[in-house]
Amino acid sequence: MIACAAVLLGAAVNYAGDRLLNVRLEIYFGISTFSPTWVLDLILVPFVSGLAVSAVYGLGAKIVANFAPMLVRVYSYVTLDSASLPEGVTMLPLGFWVLLTIVAIEAAAMGGFVGEIFIKKTYGRRPKHLFHKRYSVEKDVVEPAAKGEGGEK
């Protein structure tokens, strides 16, 4: 349930970023399409969306964060009416749109990854002194007997 809430929050952040920057990634109107705000919308907005997902979901958000930009990109592409586009403006071909969607998803995954590090305050394995005593493995070290002692012959 919390994963659904996190994905919906991430999708809302992504959608709000799209509308705030006033960029439609699905529309192509020549080389001027690729502006700095277009790049921000492609990379920074999903990254911030991934941070929002990780703030809600916590550990494992780098996987859950992938769904937020995918929902927004699919919704934007499906709801775009090609008949209402002005002269000289086209929808991106499906293959190019899939490439852009993958880039947005990867940016969101990086946001989820960075958010996990901020929440966890460390990345990697836990130091042994932080393990619960029940789960820590303490191996008893048996020292070998001295040469003159014991049963060696």
matplotlib code that plots the C-alpha trace (Angstrom):
import matplotlib.pyplot as plt

x = [0.0, 2.8, 4.5, 1.3, 1.3, 4.9, 4.5, 1.5, 3.4, 6.3, 4.0, 2.4, 5.8, 6.8, 3.5, 3.8, 7.3, 6.2, 3.5, 5.8, 8.4, 5.7, 7.5, 5.9, 8.5, 6.2, 6.1, 8.7, 8.9, 12.4, 15.8, 14.6, 12.7, 15.9, 16.2, 17.8, 14.3, 13.6, 16.7, 15.7, 12.3, 13.9, 16.5, 16.0, 12.2, 12.3, 15.3, 13.4, 10.4, 12.7, 13.8, 10.1, 9.4, 12.4, 11.3, 8.0, 9.0, 12.5, 14.8, 14.0, 12.9, 15.3, 13.1, 9.7, 10.8, 10.9, 7.1, 6.4, 7.9, 6.6, 3.0, 3.4, 5.2, 2.6, -0.3, 1.1, 1.8, -1.6, -3.6, -1.7, -4.1, -2.1, -5.0, -4.9, -1.2, -0.4, 1.2, 4.8, 4.6, 4.5, 4.4, 7.7, 8.0, 7.3, 10.8, 12.3, 9.6, 10.6, 14.2, 13.2, 11.0, 13.9, 16.1, 13.5, 13.0, 16.8, 16.9, 14.1, 16.0, 19.1, 16.9, 15.6, 19.1, 20.4, 17.3, 18.0, 21.5, 20.1, 17.6, 20.0, 22.9, 25.3, 25.4, 26.7, 27.0, 26.3, 29.1, 29.2, 28.6, 25.2, 23.9, 21.4, 23.1, 20.8, 22.0, 25.7, 28.0, 30.7, 33.1, 34.9, 38.6, 40.4, 44.1, 46.3, 48.2, 51.8, 54.3, 55.4, 51.9, 48.9, 48.6, 51.0, 53.7]
y = [0.0, 2.4, 1.6, 2.7, 5.9, 6.5, 5.9, 8.2, 10.9, 10.5, 10.6, 13.8, 15.4, 14.4, 15.6, 18.9, 19.4, 18.8, 21.4, 23.9, 23.8, 23.8, 21.1, 18.2, 15.5, 13.7, 16.6, 17.3, 20.6, 20.6, 21.0, 23.7, 21.0, 20.1, 23.1, 23.3, 23.1, 20.0, 18.4, 19.5, 17.9, 14.7, 14.3, 16.6, 16.2, 12.4, 12.6, 14.8, 12.4, 9.5, 11.5, 12.0, 8.3, 7.3, 9.8, 8.0, 4.4, 4.2, 1.3, -0.3, 3.0, 2.7, -0.1, 1.5, 4.9, 3.4, 3.3, 7.0, 8.5, 5.5, 6.3, 10.0, 9.4, 6.8, 9.0, 12.0, 10.0, 8.3, 11.5, 13.6, 14.1, 14.2, 15.8, 18.9, 19.6, 22.8, 22.8, 21.5, 19.8, 16.0, 13.4, 11.6, 8.3, 5.4, 4.1, 7.5, 8.0, 4.7, 5.8, 9.0, 7.1, 4.8, 7.8, 9.3, 6.0, 5.7, 9.3, 8.4, 5.3, 7.4, 9.7, 6.7, 5.5, 8.9, 9.1, 5.7, 6.9, 10.1, 8.1, 5.3, 7.7, 5.0, 2.7, -0.9, -3.3, -2.4, -2.1, -5.2, -3.2, -2.2, -5.7, -7.1, -9.6, -12.3, -12.0, -11.3, -14.1, -14.5, -17.2, -18.7, -18.8, -21.8, -21.2, -24.1, -25.9, -25.1, -27.5, -29.4, -29.9, -31.9, -35.1, -34.4, -37.0]
z = [0.0, 0.8, -2.5, -4.3, -2.3, -3.1, -6.8, -6.9, -5.1, -7.5, -10.5, -9.1, -8.7, -12.2, -13.7, -11.8, -13.0, -16.6, -16.3, -14.4, -17.1, -19.8, -21.8, -23.6, -24.3, -26.7, -29.2, -31.8, -33.6, -35.0, -33.6, -31.2, -29.3, -27.5, -25.3, -21.8, -20.2, -22.3, -20.8, -17.3, -17.8, -19.1, -16.4, -13.4, -12.9, -12.8, -10.4, -8.0, -8.4, -7.4, -4.3, -3.4, -3.8, -1.6, 1.1, 1.3, 0.6, 2.2, 1.3, -2.0, -3.5, -6.4, -7.8, -6.9, -8.3, -11.8, -12.0, -11.4, -14.6, -16.6, -15.6, -16.4, -19.8, -20.9, -19.8, -21.6, -24.8, -24.9, -24.1, -26.8, -29.7, -32.9, -34.7, -32.5, -33.1, -35.0, -38.5, -38.5, -35.1, -34.8, -32.2, -31.5, -33.2, -30.8, -30.8, -29.9, -27.3, -25.7, -25.6, -23.8, -21.4, -20.5, -19.8, -17.6, -15.7, -15.2, -13.8, -11.4, -10.3, -9.6, -7.6, -5.6, -5.1, -3.8, -1.6, -0.1, 0.8, 2.4, 4.4, 5.4, 6.0, 4.7, 1.8, 1.7, 4.6, 8.1, 10.6, 12.8, 16.0, 14.6, 14.2, 16.7, 19.0, 17.8, 14.2, 14.8, 14.1, 16.8, 15.9, 18.9, 18.0, 19.4, 19.9, 18.8, 21.5, 22.0, 20.4, 23.5, 24.7, 23.6, 21.6, 18.7, 18.2]

ax = plt.figure().add_subplot(projection="3d")
ax.plot(x, y, z, "-o")
ax.set_aspect("equal")
plt.show()
